[in-house]
Amino acid sequence: MMERMRYITAGNPMRMAKPILWAVLANMANMLPFGFMTVAVSVIYAYFAGERTILPMQFLWLAWGGMVVCLVLVFAAEARSYRATFRSAYESSAEGRTHLAEHIRKLPLGFLLRKDAGELGHTMMNDFTQTENAATHILPQLVSGVIIPVLAFSGLLFIDWRMAAAMLAGFPVSLLILWGVSRLERKLGQSHSEARIAQSNRLQEYLLGMKVIKACNLGGENFQRLERAFYHYMKESIKLEGALGPFFLVAIAFMEAGLSLITMTGVYLILGGQISIPLFALFLLVGTRIFDPLSVAIMRLPAFKYDAMAGERIVKLLEQPAMTGTSEPPNNHDIRFEQVTFGYDESIVLNEISAEMREGTLTAIVGPSGSGKSTMLRLIARFYDPQQGKVLFGGQDVRGMDPEKLLKQMSMVFQDVYLFQDTIRNNIRYGREDASQEEIETAAKEACCHDFIMKLPQGYDTMVGEGGSTLSGGEKQRISIARAILKDAPVLLLDEATASLDPENEAEMQKAISRLIEGRTVIMIAHRLKTVVKADHILVLDKGTVVEQGRHEELIRNGGLYARLWDLQTKTSGWKLAGEREAVV
Ligand SMILES: Nc1ncnc2c1ncn2[C@@H]1O[C@H](COP(=O)(O)OP(=O)(O)OP(=O)(O)O)[C@@H](O)[C@H]1O
């Protein structure tokens, strides 16, 4: 139970201590009127049974007064408990969500990429909502379901153990049934949550991929995947309710059998003159009061466990080790790979790579598709850490550096530009939060964006649609160049666009890139060799190893892979070598 409390409070069970304490007090106060009631009933019974000659009205008024005081106490404690429960639950969610969002940022990208797109969002929103539900709506019922019977049973045990035993005789059988189905319950609960997450993943995939679906005419297949996910969830829900429901009903029936047992035992004991009728009435009264919260608790327990599973996903995510490293990156920006071996899974993508990218120079990485070019950039930015060898930044292993501080030293212009659903101005401002409008415009001008931005309906205040769908690929990439110019980091990681741009866009893009790389340490993935002719150093990658390196002329002279790729590209596109000298880089 303690573990589940940890789950529903995102790892901080002590948060619920106060609400539970108030709930216990409220339940205790709730039981007190029974004492007054029994005393009052005994006195009234004695009068009508002829055991008393006068009805002591003063005494009765006192008992009724006591009941009213108890009601006030119950109200006060319940109000406190109610407030404390909701406050703790929602505070724990808000803090938990913030903490998780922060933690996710520090996790290795590799871990995040292994997750399905909707899964993290699901944990962030739905799983927290489920834990809120567990803490606010189910926990108080469970507390009452335990406290009321325990208090009542202890009190009644004191008065007459036989009646008390009869009252809870069926309870051990109920517990046994609940314990027996708990494994099945967990298994079904888990497949049900998986089906629920899969359903939201498929839905997200279907909606986000609408463009691709339309382009590739995949509508049918993707819709079927979505439909299958909906029906799978439906089946899991029916299985969960249908398979477990009867067990819980039987458990409740066994427990409620206690009421019949009290009646039978009571009648025998009254006939034997061992208990009085008022005492019998007390047991019946309390009996009816404890079975209701107990039944509710039994019926709500599976929901609590199910919601706690959502909390378990949150806590597991919070317990994922974040990337380590605290040191500041040095001022020197030489980057070196020393015998670096890396793979996303078992297969090796980079194999004992050693390479040097010197400060203030432009290093180009070229090679066939899948040779590991982007992976090298990801290791420099510490999206991943290598399995063997070291990536050095300014002579120090990046693993010792604070990942966020390291990223501050770098700007990245990649092909898959993500624009936030925000204004163009703010999208550029992500490069540097405190940039002024003037600085944003200057960066936009240098990145050749200013003119097309000014033609938009609200200029810099134009909203960019989800994922930036209202701008062309070239425009989006120039926005990301403006961001990089604004960030003004000393190191630039650049993945040249492969998508063919129209000539005007291409020229603008090249102009923007040549401004961006000025005076920086640049590592650039080049897909078109004409852009690397003037690079200070070229690394030629093939199947995860550096097969050649040097300047363009040397590599052409070597007659190796680079020269072959060069031949292939110049022949297929009809480029002229002379013209290449004027290329942007
Ligand atoms: N996140 C990932 N998980 C698993 N494998 C990956 C991942 N990213 C890349 N790979 C694999 O690693 C290998 C190298 O990929 P990488 O993207 O570094 O190549 P690249 O040279 O940049 O290719 P391209 O020029 O086509 O972009 C490929 O076989 C690719 O399938």
The ligand as an SDF file (V2000), in Angstrom:
LIG
                    3D

 31 33  0  0  0  0  0  0  0  0999 V2000
   17.5820    6.8630  -33.5340 N   0  0  0  0  0  0  0  0  0  0  0  0
   18.0910    5.8080  -34.1630 C   0  0  0  0  0  0  0  0  0  0  0  0
   17.8630    4.5630  -33.7010 N   0  0  0  0  0  0  0  0  0  0  0  0
   18.3710    3.4890  -34.3210 C   0  0  0  0  0  0  0  0  0  0  0  0
   19.1540    3.5510  -35.4230 N   0  0  0  0  0  0  0  0  0  0  0  0
   19.4060    4.7520  -35.9360 C   0  0  0  0  0  0  0  0  0  0  0  0
   18.9000    5.9530  -35.3390 C   0  0  0  0  0  0  0  0  0  0  0  0
   19.3350    7.0130  -36.0650 N   0  0  0  0  0  0  0  0  0  0  0  0
   20.0900    6.4990  -37.0720 C   0  0  0  0  0  0  0  0  0  0  0  0
   20.1360    5.1560  -36.9880 N   0  0  0  0  0  0  0  0  0  0  0  0
   20.8880    4.2570  -37.8820 C   0  0  0  0  0  0  0  0  0  0  0  0
   22.2460    4.5680  -37.7920 O   0  0  0  0  0  0  0  0  0  0  0  0
   22.8660    4.5320  -39.0460 C   0  0  0  0  0  0  0  0  0  0  0  0
   23.5640    5.8540  -39.3310 C   0  0  0  0  0  0  0  0  0  0  0  0
   22.5790    6.8730  -39.3630 O   0  0  0  0  0  0  0  0  0  0  0  0
   22.9330    8.4040  -39.5870 P   0  0  0  0  0  0  0  0  0  0  0  0
   21.6450    9.1630  -39.5590 O   0  0  0  0  0  0  0  0  0  0  0  0
   24.0100    8.8160  -38.6600 O   0  0  0  0  0  0  0  0  0  0  0  0
   23.5030    8.3450  -41.0660 O   0  0  0  0  0  0  0  0  0  0  0  0
   23.7710    9.5300  -42.0680 P   0  0  0  0  0  0  0  0  0  0  0  0
   25.0960    9.2650  -42.6690 O   0  0  0  0  0  0  0  0  0  0  0  0
   23.5680   10.8480  -41.4250 O   0  0  0  0  0  0  0  0  0  0  0  0
   22.6380    9.2490  -43.1410 O   0  0  0  0  0  0  0  0  0  0  0  0
   21.8410   10.3040  -44.0900 P   0  0  0  0  0  0  0  0  0  0  0  0
   22.8360   10.9310  -44.9590 O   0  0  0  0  0  0  0  0  0  0  0  0
   20.8990    9.4240  -44.8460 O   0  0  0  0  0  0  0  0  0  0  0  0
   21.1290   11.2560  -43.1670 O   0  0  0  0  0  0  0  0  0  0  0  0
   21.7830    4.1850  -40.0520 C   0  0  0  0  0  0  0  0  0  0  0  0
   21.8730    2.8030  -40.3330 O   0  0  0  0  0  0  0  0  0  0  0  0
   20.4990    4.4870  -39.3190 C   0  0  0  0  0  0  0  0  0  0  0  0
   19.5010    3.5960  -39.7210 O   0  0  0  0  0  0  0  0  0  0  0  0
  1  2  1  0
  2  3  1  0
  2  7  2  0
  3  4  2  0
  4  5  1  0
  5  6  2  0
  6  7  1  0
  6 10  1  0
  7  8  1  0
  8  9  2  0
  9 10  1  0
 10 11  1  0
 11 12  1  0
 11 30  1  0
 12 13  1  0
 13 14  1  0
 13 28  1  0
 14 15  1  0
 15 16  1  0
 16 17  2  0
 16 18  1  0
 16 19  1  0
 19 20  1  0
 20 21  2  0
 20 22  1  0
 20 23  1  0
 23 24  1  0
 24 25  2  0
 24 26  1  0
 24 27  1  0
 28 29  1  0
 28 30  1  0
 30 31  1  0
M  END
$$$$
